[in-house]
Structure formats: C-alpha cells, structure tokens
Amino acid sequence: MAKDEGKKEKEATEKQETAQQTEQSQQPAAAQQQPGAQQPVAQQTIRVDDSGVAASYANFCRVSSTPEELILDLALNPNPFATGDVTLKVSQRIIMNHYTAKRLLGALSAAIQRHEQVFGVLETDVRKRVIT
C-alpha cells in the first residue's frame, strides 16, 4: 500500500515538473532574460459541451444595446418578400457584454471572409440575390 502511494506521489511530482518545464520553455527568451519581466499567464483550455443544445434557424436579426450590454434578437421571417406590416416572433435573445460582442465580430468576420473566398461575395439584399 505504501509503495502504491509513493509511486503515485512520484508520478504527481514528475507531472508537476513536466508542466513547469513546459511553461518555462513556452516563455519568450526575452522575458526569461529580463529581471523583473512579467511572466506570461498559463494557457487556458476550454471544452464546449453542446450535446444538449437546441438549434433554431434565424434569417432575421435585430441588434440593440445599452451601455453595458449588446442584445441580439433572432427570428424567422417565413416570407422575406411580403409587403405591408409583418410581425416576427423573436425565438432567441442573446445578451452579451461589448467585449464578447467584439470577439464575436472578429470570429464572424473571419468566417464570412473564408466563405466568400471559396464561394464568392455574399449579397445581403435578398431582392438582389433572387433571379426573377
């Protein structure tokens, strides 16, 4: 029993030393050489569990904001060519801070740019997209 505990402690110590060595080897050489230089923060790994997510489709988005938050209302417009008054039921509301919204903007911009490089420029006016 004591041998097993000693073996586990040794393995844990080796893992800690390996992790410390990995962190130190990932630091820039300039930061290692400068005394008093701020050490970089260890990388965070984020795992996303989307197994219980409910997916919904939206072809309409309304953006509004307060000084603290940005609000995205998503809805389905079943007839984008309808005339007159149309009432859409908001199916999803996403509220986020402006920092997260800016990161989302960057991610969406990159995704759209990659899509357009492969498939061509996206026309956002639905009337210009449809061939009559």
N, C-alpha and C positions, 0 to 999 in steps of 0.2 A: 504494500500500500504506500509506504514512504517512498519507494523507488518511483512509483507512478506519479506522485505529487512532485517529486524532484525533477522528473522528466518534463512534466507539464510546465513547471516554473522555468526550466531551462529553455523550452520552446518559446514560452511567452517572452522571455528576455531576448532571445535571438530575434523574434519578430519585431520587438521594440527597437532593437539596434538596427535592424534592416530598414525599418520605417524611418528612423532618424538619419541613416546614411542616405536613403533615397531623397529625403527632404533637403539635406545638405548638398547633395550632388545636383539637385534641380535649381539651387540658388545661383544667380548670376555671379560670375567670377568677380566683378567689380564690387558687389555687395559683400562678398566674403573677404575682400582685401581691405575695405574701408572700415576703420574702427568707428563704432557708434552708428553704423549704417542700419537703417530699419530692415528687419528681417521680413521676407515675404510671408504672407499668410498661406497656410496649407490649403491645397485644393479641396473643394467640397464635391462629393459625388451625390447626385440627386437621381433617385429612381422614381419613375412615374408608374403608378398602378391605375390603368384605365380600364380594368376589367368590368367595372360596374357603371361605366359612363353611359348616359342616354344621349344618343346622337339625334340631332334635328337639322333640317335643311333651312337655310335662310337665303333669300335673294334681295332682302331689304335691310338696311342698317341705318339707324339714327344715332348720331353722336351728340352728346351734351356733356357739360362739365360744371363742376363747382371749383372753387379754389383748391380744394383738397383731392377731388376725385374726378375721374373720367367715366362716363356711363355709355355703354353700347347697348342699344335695344335692337334685337334681331327679330325679324318677322318673315313670313312667307307671303309674297304677293302672287296669287294664283293667276292673275291676268294683268301682266305689265302693260298691255295695250289698251286697257279700259279707259274710257273717257268719263268725265264727271267726278263726283266725290267717291273716293274709295277709302274704306276703313280697314286697316290691317290690325290683326291681333298680335301683339308682341308675345313671342314664345319663349324668348330668353333675354335676360338682362344681365349684363356683365359689368361689374363695378370694379375699378382698379385705381391705384394711385397713378400720378403722372409719370413716375419713374418706370413703372411696369409698362405703362402705355407706350413710352418711348422705346423700350426694349422690344415690345410687340411690333411697333412701327418698323424698326430695323429688320426684324425677322420676316415680317410680311413683305417688305421691300425686296429683300434678298430672294425670297421665294418667287415673287412675281417676276423679278428680273431673270431668274433661271428659266421660268416657264416661257417668257417671251423670247428668250434666246433660242429655245427649242421649237416653239410653235408659232412665233410671230407676235406682233403687238396686239394687246387686248383692247378692244373698243368698249368703253364703258357705257356709251349711249346705246341702249337696246334697239332703238329705231334704226340706227346706222348699221347694226350687226345683221339684221334680218333682211334677206333678199326677197323682194316682192315681185 
